[in-house]
Amino acid sequence: MSETVQVIRTEWEGVVEVRLNRPDKMNALDTGMFTNLANVGEELKKDPTLRAVVISGEGRCFCAGLDMGNFSKMAEGGGAGVGGNGLEPRTHGDSNLAQYVAMVWREMPVPVIAAVHGVCFGGGLQVALGADIRFATPDSQWAVMEIKWGLVPDMGGMVLLNELVRPDVFRELCYTGRVLTGQEAWELGMATHIGGNPREEALAMAQTIAGKSPDAIRAMKRMLNNAITPQEHAARILLEESREQDRIIGSANQVEAIYANLEKRAPKFADPEV
């Protein structure tokens, strides 16, 4: 499919590994990678032989979040660099392209397992949260990183993280952007299992799932998705994510957040309009 997103048919029938493959960029998400992930997800959704999916990252981490080039485009007034008509148009069902690279794993008809090592920040975190189950190393690093860049989580994070942690913890992580270890992510409910080799452990669980009745597995995924966050509720939140982000991207304070980080200085924010 793509050099930056590899689809690997494993030795176990029905088990596919989707590997983020920009190791020189810490698997950061650029515009091309958004498109490649969405296309991979679309193709896998249509595969009747599929039984389970594992998402992993090549190199030293899972995913460092949005590519720095996209932040440069924002600072120059070029939007998010993911589509040219703002984020509000629904281009992929209830999602835009950026949201779909996380939500497509929720929509996948079979269980999806994320294997997290190294950093898992921002958009990368939201991709991992789109999975049903997450394996991680105890020293991996997790963060809702968007506030660092003057942004809000807008890739399904407001739906996905809300399902996993207490409301006050959810607010704290969004407001502060603080970095958690994998161990703390497990304690808070974001990671499902902690271990030394998350990819091997994820593949082993995928093999177990692939040995169960595919009809029952697919039925359970449909029911669980609707029981945890009904589709109409998720759709409303996804649209609100995009509307809020469209208001923020390119604003004076958002651009100041970018430049402050790039220039390694304290930001000087103006008071918001009330």
RAQUIWO-V294126 format. One line per field, one symbol per residue. ss: DSSP state (H for helix, E for strand, - for the rest). Layout:
ss->???
This chain:
ss->----EEEEE-----EEEEEE--HHH---E-HHHHHHHHHHHHHHH------EEEEEE-----E--E-HHHHHHHH----------------E--E-HHHHHHHHHHH---EEEEEE--EEE-HHHHHHH---EEEE----EEE-HHHHH-------HHHHHHH---HHHHHHHHHH---EEHHHHHHH----EE---HHHHHHHHHHHHH---HHHHHHHHHHHHHHH--HHHHHHHHHHHHHHHHHH---HHHHHHHHHHH------------
